[in-house]
Amino acid sequence: MAWQSWRSAWQDALYRSDGFYRQEPGPAGHFATSAQGIPGGGRLLARALVILAERARCTRLVDVGAGRGELLLEIAYAAPELELTGVDVVDRPADLPGTVDWLISPGGAEFPDELRDLQETLVIAHEWLDVVPCTVAQHDGTVWRTVEVDPSGAERLAAPLDDTEMQWLQVNWPPNAGDGDRVEIGTTRDSACRDLRARLDSGLFVIVDYGHLAADRPPYGTLTGYRDGVQCPPLPDGSTDITAHVAMDTLGVDELVRQRELFDRLGLRPGAPAIDLAREDPPAYLRALAERGSYGQLTASGGLGDFWWAISAVDG
């Protein structure tokens, strides 16, 4: 029985040669996001990004953690003038337009060497940071210890946290932890965020994910799994997506805004279709109703509307 830290086992489970994110049919076969799996959701998300790109005078958009290119397809349709590049651990999806570039990434917190010196670019990392593996720790009543896991998902407490992880915890987590409290240490995510931002010379840097702030840290952690459309225990065998919420306020960005608030600010809220439209143009009326439904799903409190957008302008 091989014990590993959750951080190491998590990395292997998702990104090794037969890892979860390299398998068919990809993430869309297991869960829905704003970018895929919700009718009209990807189109609405693409519109938000196109507006941000226009306001920041960006001529290029790079999608980090692009999956199978679902969001890029929507952006290509909405803004054909934008130069588009996808970054993910799989080969370039066959159904992407020929104008869309693609870079293969090692996965997790690592990036392809070619991803650098980006100018007039909007970099979007949508639901990427939550699958950047990090140390999982648990308080044993006296000290914080690293949690180890075996291939079956069984856990045990191991060595105390190292100095860097302990410093992050002391700065960013509420004091007075009790026996059994758990935390996902954000050092690897903060570092990955800084690395990605440093590859941008000018433009807009955007991280979108579910997470928490200092005032509402979850005392028992958020590590979980998804398989076949159902939330399940995290299992580090490659069969299961493994994810944990992000400490958004440790990323060092200019602005943090909820998705529902940003979409409203960008003027994306659709109006109610006129009743007469149902008689005059039934397909248009149904499309308008569907658009309102998509907006409702992507802005719902307690759901996708709670997503955080971490935004920073980068001046050349």
C-alpha positions in Angstrom: 0.0 0.0 0.0 1.6 3.2 -1.2 0.9 6.4 0.8 1.4 9.8 -0.7 0.6 13.3 0.3 -2.7 14.4 -1.2 -0.9 17.0 -3.3 1.3 14.3 -5.0 -1.5 11.8 -5.4 -3.9 14.5 -6.7 -1.3 15.5 -9.4 -0.9 11.9 -10.5 -4.6 11.2 -10.6 -5.5 14.1 -12.8 -2.4 14.6 -15.0 -0.4 11.5 -15.4 -0.4 9.8 -18.9 -3.7 8.0 -18.1 -5.0 10.6 -15.7 -8.5 11.9 -15.4 -8.1 15.0 -17.6 -6.4 13.0 -20.4 -9.2 10.5 -20.8 -12.2 10.6 -23.1 -14.8 12.1 -23.0 -13.1 14.8 -20.9 -14.6 16.9 -18.1 -17.9 17.3 -20.0 -18.6 13.6 -19.4 -18.6 14.1 -15.7 -19.8 17.6 -14.8 -21.2 20.8 -16.2 -19.6 24.3 -15.9 -20.6 27.7 -17.1 -18.5 27.0 -20.2 -20.1 23.6 -21.1 -23.1 21.4 -20.2 -25.6 24.3 -19.6 -27.6 25.2 -22.6 -26.6 28.7 -23.6 -24.2 29.1 -20.8 -21.0 29.0 -22.9 -22.5 31.6 -25.2 -23.2 33.9 -22.3 -19.7 33.4 -20.7 -18.1 34.1 -24.1 -20.1 37.4 -24.4 -18.8 38.5 -21.0 -15.2 37.7 -22.0 -15.5 39.5 -25.3 -16.8 42.6 -23.6 -13.9 42.5 -21.2 -11.4 42.0 -24.0 -12.9 44.9 -26.0 -12.7 47.3 -22.9 -9.1 46.3 -22.3 -8.2 46.7 -26.0 -7.1 43.1 -26.2 -6.6 41.5 -29.6 -5.9 38.0 -28.4 -7.5 35.7 -25.9 -5.8 32.7 -24.2 -7.9 30.0 -22.5 -5.9 28.1 -19.9 -7.5 24.8 -18.9 -9.5 24.9 -22.2 -10.9 21.4 -21.8 -12.0 20.3 -25.3 -12.3 23.8 -26.6 -16.0 24.4 -25.8 -15.5 28.0 -24.6 -13.2 28.8 -27.5 -15.8 27.7 -30.0 -18.3 30.1 -28.5 -15.8 33.0 -28.5 -14.7 32.3 -32.0 -18.4 32.6 -33.1 -19.0 35.8 -31.0 -15.7 37.6 -31.9 -14.1 36.1 -35.0 -11.6 39.0 -35.0 -10.0 37.8 -31.8 -6.8 35.7 -32.0 -7.5 32.6 -29.9 -5.3 30.1 -28.2 -6.3 27.1 -26.0 -4.0 25.5 -23.4 -4.7 22.0 -22.0 -3.1 18.6 -21.4 -4.7 17.0 -24.4 -4.1 17.3 -28.1 -5.8 20.0 -30.1 -9.5 19.1 -30.5 -10.4 18.3 -34.1 -13.5 20.4 -34.2 -11.8 23.7 -33.4 -11.6 26.2 -36.3 -8.3 26.3 -38.0 -7.7 29.8 -36.9 -7.5 28.7 -33.2 -4.1 27.9 -31.9 -3.4 25.2 -29.3 -0.7 24.5 -26.8 -0.3 21.3 -24.8 0.4 21.8 -21.1 2.0 19.5 -18.6 -1.0 20.1 -16.3 -1.6 21.5 -12.9 0.6 24.4 -12.0 2.9 24.0 -15.0 2.6 25.7 -18.4 4.1 25.1 -21.8 7.3 27.1 -22.4 5.7 28.8 -25.4 3.2 30.5 -23.2 5.0 33.8 -22.5 5.5 37.4 -23.6 1.8 37.8 -24.2 0.8 41.3 -25.4 -2.7 42.8 -25.7 -4.0 39.5 -24.4 -6.9 38.5 -22.2 -5.8 35.4 -20.3 -8.7 33.5 -18.9 -8.4 30.5 -16.6 -11.9 29.2 -16.0 -12.2 26.5 -13.3 -8.5 25.8 -13.6 -7.1 26.8 -10.2 -9.4 24.5 -8.2 -7.7 21.6 -9.9 -4.2 22.8 -9.2 -3.2 20.3 -6.5 -2.2 21.6 -3.1 -1.3 20.2 0.3 -4.2 19.0 2.4 -3.7 19.4 6.2 -5.6 18.5 9.3 -5.2 19.6 12.9 -4.6 16.8 15.3 -5.5 18.8 18.4 -1.9 20.1 18.8 -0.4 20.8 15.4 -1.3 20.9 11.7 -0.2 17.8 9.9 -0.1 16.8 6.2 -2.8 14.4 5.1 -1.6 11.3 3.2 -3.8 9.1 1.1 -3.5 5.6 -0.4 -5.0 4.4 -3.8 -8.2 3.3 -2.1 -8.8 6.8 -0.7 -7.9 5.9 2.9 -6.2 8.7 4.8 -3.7 9.1 7.6 -1.9 12.1 9.3 1.8 12.4 8.5 4.5 15.0 9.2 3.7 18.6 10.4 3.5 21.3 7.7 6.7 22.8 6.5 7.6 26.4 7.4 6.3 27.9 4.1 2.9 26.2 4.4 2.6 27.0 8.1 3.3 30.7 7.3 0.6 30.8 4.7 -1.8 29.2 7.1 -1.0 31.7 9.9 -1.5 34.6 7.6 -4.6 33.5 5.7 -6.6 31.2 8.0 -8.5 31.9 11.2 -6.7 31.0 14.4 -7.9 28.7 17.1 -8.2 25.5 15.0 -9.7 22.5 16.7 -9.0 18.8 16.5 -10.2 17.5 13.1 -10.2 20.9 11.3 -8.9 20.6 7.7 -7.5 23.1 5.2 -6.2 23.1 1.6 -3.0 25.1 1.7 -2.9 27.7 -1.1 0.8 28.1 -1.7 0.9 26.1 -4.9 -2.2 28.0 -6.2 -0.8 31.4 -5.3 2.5 30.5 -7.0 0.7 29.2 -10.2 -1.3 32.4 -10.3 1.8 34.6 -10.1 3.5 32.5 -12.8 0.6 32.7 -15.2 0.2 36.4 -14.7 4.0 37.0 -15.2 3.6 35.5 -18.7 1.3 38.4 -19.7 3.1 41.6 -20.8 0.0 43.6 -21.4 -3.8 43.0 -21.3 -6.2 41.5 -18.7 -5.7 38.6 -16.4 -8.8 36.7 -15.3 -9.2 33.8 -12.9 -12.8 32.4 -12.5 -13.4 29.8 -9.8 -15.4 28.9 -6.8 -13.8 29.8 -3.6 -13.8 31.6 -0.3 -12.5 34.7 1.5 -11.0 35.2 4.9 -14.4 35.9 6.5 -15.9 32.5 5.4 -13.1 30.0 5.4 -14.5 26.4 5.5 -13.3 24.8 8.8 -13.4 21.2 7.4 -11.9 21.8 4.0 -13.6 21.4 0.6 -11.7 18.5 -1.1 -14.2 16.5 -3.1 -14.6 14.4 -6.3 -16.9 14.2 -9.3 -17.6 11.1 -11.4 -20.3 10.4 -14.0 -22.1 13.6 -13.1 -22.3 12.9 -9.4 -20.3 14.4 -6.5 -18.4 11.6 -4.7 -15.5 11.1 -2.4 -12.1 12.1 -3.9 -10.4 8.9 -5.2 -6.8 9.3 -6.5 -7.0 6.5 -9.1 -7.7 8.5 -12.2 -11.4 7.7 -12.3 -12.5 10.8 -10.5 -12.1 14.5 -10.8 -10.5 15.9 -7.7 -11.1 19.5 -6.7 -11.1 22.0 -3.8 -12.3 25.6 -3.4 -9.7 28.4 -3.9 -8.7 31.0 -1.3 -9.4 33.8 -3.7 -8.2 36.7 -1.6 -4.7 35.3 -1.4 -4.1 35.5 -5.1 -3.0 39.2 -5.1 -5.3 40.4 -7.9 -6.8 43.9 -8.4 -10.5 43.0 -8.1 -12.7 40.2 -6.8 -16.3 40.2 -8.0 -19.1 37.6 -8.0 -20.2 36.3 -11.4 -23.8 37.5 -10.9 -22.5 41.1 -10.1 -20.1 41.2 -13.0 -22.7 40.0 -15.5 -25.1 42.6 -14.3 -22.4 45.3 -14.6 -21.6 44.2 -18.1 -25.2 44.6 -19.2 -25.8 41.0 -19.9 -29.1 40.7 -18.2 -31.7 39.9 -21.0 -35.0 41.6 -21.0 -38.3 39.8 -21.0 -39.5 39.0 -24.5 -42.7 40.7 -25.7 -45.7 38.4 -25.5 -46.5 39.4 -29.1 -43.3 37.8 -30.2 -44.7 34.4 -29.3 -47.3 34.8 -32.0 -45.2 36.7 -34.6 -41.9 34.7 -34.3 -42.2 31.7 -32.0 -38.6 30.5 -32.5 -37.3 33.9 -31.6 -39.6 33.9 -28.5 -38.3 30.5 -27.4 -34.7 31.7 -27.9 -35.3 34.7 -25.8 -36.8 32.6 -23.0 -33.8 30.2 -23.2 -31.4 33.1 -22.9 -33.2 34.3 -19.8 -33.0 30.8 -18.4 -29.2 30.6 -19.1 -28.7 33.9 -17.4 -30.7 32.8 -14.4 -28.5 29.7 -14.0 -25.2 31.5 -14.4 -26.2 34.2 -11.9 -28.1 32.1 -9.3 -27.2 32.7 -5.6 -26.0 29.4 -4.1 -24.9 28.2 -7.5 -22.9 29.5 -10.5 -23.6 33.1 -9.6 -21.4 32.7 -6.5 -18.3 32.1 -8.7 -15.5 34.6 -8.1 -13.9 36.5 -10.9 -10.4 37.6 -10.0 -9.3 40.3 -12.4 -6.1 42.3 -12.9 -5.1 44.7 -15.6 -1.5 44.3 -16.8 0.2 47.3 -18.4 3.0 46.9 -20.9 
